[in-house]
Amino acid sequence: MPDEDWPRFLGPHGNGISDETGLLERWPANGLPIVWEKKIGTGYGAPSVRGDWLVLHHRIGDEEIVECFEAASGKSLWRYGYPSRFIDPYGYNNGPRGTPLLITNRCYTFGAEGKLVCLELHTGNLVWQRDTAKEFEVPPAFFGVGSSPILEGDLLTVMVGGQPNAGLVAFDAKTGKTAWESVGEKNWQGKPMTGWPGEPKVSWKRWDKQASYSTPLPATVNGQRQIFCLMRQGLVSLNPTNGNVNFSFWFRSRVEESVNAMNPVVVDDLIFISAAYYRVGSVLLRVRPDNRSFNEVWRSTALEIHWTTPIYHDGYLYAFSGRNEPDARFRCVELKTGRLLWDRDESWPLHSSRETPQPKVYGRGSAILADGKLIVLGEGGLLGLFKVNPQKRSEDELICLNLAK
């Protein structure tokens, strides 16, 4: 996107939407030209772009590496590395999961073992770092640390997942000093487990995991700036200046080995969240004018979102639904009602991308919206472009990229 920065996870607005216009209506007949390409290490985070600087956080060997490239040419400008011993207990790759945050002349990254690092964007020199896992007594997570840092005002807010009440921590962005800690036992102990049979009350345990794989989202609702975060236990709304909790909402699977991973979608006073494990489904909340309470608008299994964040456009959500490749769907749902408008089967046999040619489906994937069009990338490398239409879905082009070479 030629004129707009993409400086953090899900872009400048944190919602996967670009303000760019005048983009391609369809892919060129001979495919998209490759401007440059690089062999990189492992990881699940996306690169971030600010001006001429493109920053990638990846792992090579026993190091997590923050590497900066010239955006136009791919020329390596600097790299900063530190040791990593993280091994994914479920056999997924061992690289970082978070996406860099680029602000003026600063680059912030959050590694798979919880190392929070601030570098000078133009030089790669270390400004400060924090070992959050040790400092905040963070229980081991299922897949390592998977959230990305955000900036609100002068504070860097991070889903640390610490005990007993350091689920979210804000740091002074310039110095790295702790500004506040919030969310934990004091918020969840004794709270009804909404949506569970009988709605039993939470009995907090010292080593309960708090961190999810979602990234906090700052937004203005009812005239008040808030941070919304889908923790492992559910949704919380916080005051960004002091960390005071406005409200919390229990939302998670009854199964221990499960995660919340999508980012909240905030539209006016509506908050949408979803999860894919064992029929948790989705819920839409409406924040009351006092910003201390909410109403449940609807609950449905029309969307069961695993790790991707839906795109909202003109009253509709466009999202991948399903936990794994064999049950993957791509769907359009009306936000205010939860009504399913259309559905496409994107399923393919588990791990078939490693054994057979990529089928003409996405499996699961991610999407961004630009110039009224969705750009979708599936896990196996299928790239699609199509105009947003709540009545039907039809790609203009599909391109299969060999991302595994």
Sequence and secondary structure as in RCSB ss.txt:
>XXXX:A:sequence
MPDEDWPRFLGPHGNGISDETGLLERWPANGLPIVWEKKIGTGYGAPSVRGDWLVLHHRIGDEEIVECFEAASGK
SLWRYGYPSRFIDPYGYNNGPRGTPLLITNRCYTFGAEGKLVCLELHTGNLVWQRDTAKEFEVPPAFFGVGSSPI
LEGDLLTVMVGGQPNAGLVAFDAKTGKTAWESVGEKNWQGKPMTGWPGEPKVSWKRWDKQASYSTPLPATVNGQR
QIFCLMRQGLVSLNPTNGNVNFSFWFRSRVEESVNAMNPVVVDDLIFISAAYYRVGSVLLRVRPDNRSFNEVWRS
TALEIHWTTPIYHDGYLYAFSGRNEPDARFRCVELKTGRLLWDRDESWPLHSSRETPQPKVYGRGSAILADGKLI
VLGEGGLLGLFKVNPQKRSEDELICLNLAK
>XXXX:A:secstr
 TT  B STTTTTTSSB    S  SS  TT           B S   EEETTEEEEEEEETTEEEEEEEETTT  
EEEEEEEE     TTS   S  S  EEETTEEEEE TT EEEEEETTT  EEEEEEHHHHTT    SSS     E
EETTEEEEEEEETTTEEEEEEETTT  EEEEE SHHHHTT B TTSTT  B    TT     S   EEEEETTEE
EEEEE SSEEEEE TTT  EEEEEE   SSSS    S  EEETTEEEEEE STT EEEEEEE TTSS EEEEEEE
SS   SS   EEETTEEEEEE SSGGG EEEEEETTT  EEEEEE    TTGGGTS   SS SSEEEEEETTEEE
EEETTSEEEEEE  SS    SEEEE  TT 
